[in-house]
Amino acid sequence: MVAGVATAVIAFRGADGLVADDYYKQGLGINREIARDQAALGMGLAGEVSLASGVARVRLRSTATLPDRLTLRLAHPSRAAEDRLVYPARKAEGLWEAPLPPLPAGRWLAIVETAQWRVSARIDTRAAEAAELSPGVR
């Protein structure tokens, strides 16, 4: 009896809502992300991202003209409440920087994007080296 009640309490407190009500809209969003990945491929877009000393640095190279402002989304692998959004500004040709509040140690998905394209990389905040950005990293 005690085990049954304990199991029920754990189930209700830890419910993660795996079934989405808006699965159709989520599917359309995934298609848009794939289209932006393809656009980045067509532009020959690649680069690297580094997170050090309270600064996020993005270096990009492309055959197309790149914007002055970007969005850098840092997605935590298991807790969406930990996700961060920063807006790096261009500092020099091919270099963007933004202040970055401290992140919990671990692996993150770094997504550099505009409305037209996106590139991403897996990055570990415990490592000092930069991570390679490329289209389609999930």
Secondary structure, 3 states (H helix, E strand, C coil): CHHHHHHHHHHHHCCCCCCCCCHHHHHHHHHHHHHHHHHHHHCCCEEEEEEECCEEEEEEECCCCCCCECEEEEECCCCHHHCEEECCEEEECCEEEEECCCCCCCEEEEEEECCCCEEEEEEECCCCCCEEEECCCC
